[in-house]
Amino acid sequence: MDNNTTTIRPKAHKGLLREDLILLRHTFDLHLGRSRAGFNQVYADRRGQNLPESMIKGLLIISFHIEGQPDQPTKESGRYQVGLSVLDTRHLQCVPVDMQSTLQTYHFCVGPERYFKKKSWNFCFGQSRHVTIDDIRREIQKLVAKRNVVLVVHGGKDDLQFIKAAKIHFRQLYTVDTQKSAQNPLDLDYQCSVERMLTLLGCPFDPGMLHNAGNDMNLTLRALLLIATVDAKNDTELKPGCEALLSALERIATEDVPLEEFQRQVKAQLRREHNSAQSRRERKNIRVKEEKRVKQGKKACPKACSTIKNNDQDLVQAACTCKHTSDKRTARRSRANVTNKKEPLGEKHIEGIFKGLEIEH
């Protein structure tokens, strides 16, 4: 052997069989004679009852996720999304399976109205709801009343912390983490993201759907069903009843994803954002023009005041000039009147003068 040749050894945890996958097999009775090493079958059987004439457990499979910090319920000004998707295994006994009602998905937003509008527009599996944490508790309690629950998460550390902080109570049998349960069927040496997992499983989705808590949980629950399907199909000996179940699970996971409707929602949102941005620009232009007009008005005010002052001084001076001129004219008129009042030299007066002269002689 060439000494320069390097042998790459597979990682020890590549394709690791985790307890989460064994629990998933147990839920749908898909062990198929495979190893259950480390799995407490007696405990699991005691925690879940089978449906009539079926090995499938009669329970609710609920995927749960929070978009936001797990301590948000303790804050008065908290803002976050809660998404959950529910599969009632009793629907799997219906022939054919009603795809429309099998997965029930919910999207709750807690926070200001503006936050709700920003986060709810791209939810495409129902109607988003603007609620409080108390509303979420009540809704979940209605959904899970008197039913056993298998909780599904992806990663899930924050989700479990949130459930505890929000005081949400399930009659929980066990938790299945899709990150862990996907490793063996997909032969992975890492725990993948939701987007990567959906791509590897061939689940139809649009990347723009992600990071909406409701969409994430609908797609995560679909991924769980595909993980169960891929895992079981890796077994070469499948019974007819098992094949029918896998076909139903695959149909539920891959049908009725509203991709076209989502694209219409995206276009509508882009139009709204464009119109909103245009409106903001127009308001800004109006504000800038108004501020400019006010500034120009402030600059023009001192000049106007100076002009008014000068005009006032001119008016006073003009008034004084007019008064002085008027006084002169009045004086002249007075003198003229006095002159006019002097009696003209008449004949009698002249006669008197001559008489006086005669007497002197």
C-alpha angles and dihedrals in degrees: 000000000000109000090216092061112105119207112213109213118208115248114264093239096046108130089000115185106228131189090249090067092047089052089050090052089049092053093059096027091245100141088116092191093304127140119290094184112170092007118127100219094177091054092046094049090051091052098052135041122213122240115252111285090358140092090218113109116247102233148105118269105207125184111202133190141164123207102206139038116322092231093059095105089065092057123082092212094043120145122192145127126244120198130183135169123198131206116186106204090211087075089064089070092062114100111238099021113238101235095190095060101031097085115044111189129191132192120193126184124197118192142053122341091252091055091049093053092047095051104034105055096083098047102120105177100069140318122323117230128215103216148144126252089257089058090052092051092051093047093050093046089054091050097049100036110146093345131119113239136209107200116215122199137164107226086332106186093122092041093056091046090051093050089053095045092047091048093233111165127206130177084237121189097181144323126249118201112204091204090062099035092053095058098080101041092044094039093232129165092200140045106255133211123256091255093051092045093051090049094050092047093048094238112161113243143133118237088227089066092065126096090038102112094219095049091044092056095046090052093043091055090049088051090052091056091048091049089055090048096048091045093052094044089057085071112085097210112067124166119223092249090052092049091053091051093049091049090053092048091049092050092050090050098048107030131081097022100152098224096150092047089049091053089053089050090051092051091047091050091049089053091049091049091048092050091045092050091048090050091050091051091050092049090048092051091050091049092049092049091049092049090048091050091050091050092049089049091053091051092048093049098075091047091049091048090050091049091049091049092050090046090051091051090049090050092050091048091047090049091051091048091049091049092049091048090047091051091052092050091048091051091051091048090050093052090047090053092051090050091048091052093060110106113245119240106270132191093262092056093049090048090054092053092053092048090054091053091051093053092053091056 
